[in-house]
Amino acid sequence: MDAGSMCWDVVDGEGTCIPFCVGSPDQPTCDDPTRTCHIAGGPLALCIQNCDPLDPATCSATEGCYPTGDTFTCVPDASGETGAAFDTCEYTNACDPGLLCAPATAVGSCDESASYCCTPYCDLAAPSCPGGTQCTPFFPDGEAP
């Protein structure tokens, strides 16, 4: 492991070295512009890889591209047996890569009793929306960071 980093997403003793954020506690940042500083509870601040939710291949095979604050970052995928399109979900990385855990009221084909369910991302420039869904911007201004 490199100095200034920690092992992330450890499975069977194997993980990925993730650098710690640098800078002050009030202004943490990452030396690498392809990463975003993410405060992971308490004083732990990690530089997580940025990604494109429309291209799940921007993350490793065990990760998905999920919203983190005002950007998208690669986070370990926790979906397992569930997490397919229109399955119910309880947390951000409970959906398969390429899907978002969204309020059920915003997704047309969800279980009516669900609070949240998995829905596909779509390209605003070329929308293709399954199951009665509608392509809407994730960010209020319609622009990704």
C-alpha positions as CSV (number, residue, x, y, z in Angstrom):
1,M,0.0,0.0,0.0
2,D,1.2,3.5,-0.9
3,A,1.9,6.0,1.9
4,G,-1.0,8.5,2.1
5,S,-3.6,5.9,1.0
6,M,-5.8,3.1,2.3
7,C,-7.2,-0.1,0.9
8,W,-10.7,0.3,-0.5
9,D,-13.3,-2.3,-1.4
10,V,-11.4,-5.2,0.2
11,V,-12.8,-8.6,-0.8
12,D,-11.0,-11.8,0.1
13,G,-7.9,-9.8,1.1
14,E,-7.7,-7.9,-2.2
15,G,-8.5,-4.2,-2.6
16,T,-7.6,-1.0,-4.3
17,C,-5.3,1.7,-3.0
18,I,-7.2,4.9,-2.7
19,P,-5.3,8.2,-1.9
20,F,-6.4,10.3,1.0
21,C,-7.5,13.9,0.3
22,V,-4.9,16.6,0.8
23,G,-5.3,20.2,1.9
24,S,-6.9,21.5,5.1
25,P,-9.9,20.0,6.9
26,D,-12.0,23.0,5.7
27,Q,-10.8,22.7,2.1
28,P,-9.9,19.1,1.3
29,T,-9.0,18.3,-2.3
30,C,-7.3,15.7,-4.5
31,D,-4.0,16.0,-6.3
32,D,-5.6,14.0,-9.2
33,P,-8.3,16.0,-11.2
34,T,-10.0,12.7,-12.2
35,R,-10.8,12.1,-8.5
36,T,-13.2,13.9,-6.0
37,C,-12.6,14.3,-2.3
38,H,-15.3,12.4,-0.4
39,I,-15.7,12.6,3.3
40,A,-16.6,9.1,4.4
41,G,-17.8,9.6,7.9
42,G,-15.7,11.3,10.6
43,P,-12.3,12.3,9.6
44,L,-11.8,9.8,6.7
45,A,-11.4,11.8,3.5
46,L,-10.7,9.8,0.3
47,C,-10.0,10.7,-3.3
48,I,-12.6,8.6,-5.2
49,Q,-12.4,8.1,-8.9
50,N,-14.9,10.2,-11.0
51,C,-17.0,8.4,-13.5
52,D,-19.7,8.7,-16.2
53,P,-23.0,7.0,-15.2
54,L,-23.8,6.5,-18.9
55,D,-20.6,4.4,-19.3
56,P,-20.4,1.8,-16.4
57,A,-17.0,0.7,-17.8
58,T,-15.4,3.8,-16.3
59,C,-15.4,1.9,-13.0
60,S,-14.0,-1.5,-12.1
61,A,-16.1,-4.7,-12.4
62,T,-16.9,-4.6,-8.7
63,E,-18.0,-0.9,-8.7
64,G,-20.8,1.2,-10.0
65,C,-21.0,4.9,-10.9
66,Y,-23.2,6.5,-8.3
67,P,-24.0,10.1,-7.4
68,T,-21.7,11.6,-4.7
69,G,-22.6,15.2,-3.9
70,D,-22.4,17.2,-7.1
71,T,-20.6,14.6,-9.2
72,F,-20.5,10.8,-9.9
73,T,-17.8,8.6,-8.4
74,C,-16.9,4.8,-8.5
75,V,-18.3,3.1,-5.4
76,P,-18.4,-0.6,-4.5
77,D,-21.5,-2.2,-6.0
78,A,-23.6,-3.6,-3.2
79,S,-26.5,-4.9,-5.3
80,G,-25.8,-8.6,-5.3
81,E,-28.9,-10.6,-6.3
82,T,-31.2,-7.5,-6.5
83,G,-30.7,-4.1,-8.0
84,A,-32.0,-4.6,-11.5
85,A,-34.1,-2.0,-13.3
86,F,-37.3,-1.3,-11.4
87,D,-36.3,-3.4,-8.3
88,T,-36.8,-1.7,-5.0
89,C,-33.7,-0.2,-3.3
90,E,-32.8,1.4,0.0
91,Y,-29.4,3.1,-0.6
92,T,-27.4,4.6,-3.4
93,N,-25.2,1.6,-4.4
94,A,-28.0,-1.0,-4.0
95,C,-28.7,-0.8,-7.8
96,D,-26.7,-2.6,-10.5
97,P,-24.1,-0.4,-12.3
98,G,-25.8,1.9,-14.8
99,L,-28.9,2.3,-12.5
100,L,-29.8,5.0,-10.0
101,C,-31.7,4.4,-6.7
102,A,-34.4,7.1,-7.1
103,P,-37.6,8.0,-5.4
104,A,-40.3,5.6,-6.6
105,T,-42.6,8.6,-7.4
106,A,-40.1,9.7,-10.0
107,V,-39.9,6.2,-11.7
108,G,-42.9,5.0,-13.7
109,S,-42.5,1.2,-13.4
110,C,-41.8,0.7,-9.7
111,D,-43.7,-1.3,-7.1
112,E,-46.3,1.1,-5.9
113,S,-45.5,0.4,-2.2
114,A,-41.7,1.1,-2.6
115,S,-40.1,4.3,-1.4
116,Y,-37.2,4.0,-3.8
117,C,-36.4,1.8,-6.9
118,C,-33.6,1.3,-9.4
119,T,-34.0,3.2,-12.7
120,P,-31.7,3.5,-15.7
121,Y,-29.7,6.7,-16.4
122,C,-30.4,8.1,-19.9
123,D,-28.6,10.4,-22.3
124,L,-30.5,13.7,-22.5
125,A,-29.1,14.1,-26.1
126,A,-30.5,10.8,-27.2
127,P,-33.2,9.6,-24.6
128,S,-34.2,6.0,-24.6
129,C,-36.5,5.4,-21.7
130,P,-37.8,1.9,-20.8
131,G,-41.0,1.0,-18.8
132,G,-42.9,4.3,-19.0
133,T,-40.0,6.3,-17.6
134,Q,-39.1,9.8,-18.8
135,C,-35.6,11.1,-19.3
136,T,-35.0,14.1,-16.9
137,P,-31.8,15.9,-15.9
138,F,-30.0,14.6,-12.8
139,F,-28.6,18.0,-12.0
140,P,-31.0,21.0,-11.7
141,D,-29.3,22.9,-14.5
142,G,-29.1,19.8,-16.7
143,E,-25.3,20.0,-16.9
144,A,-22.9,17.4,-15.4
145,P,-20.0,18.9,-13.4
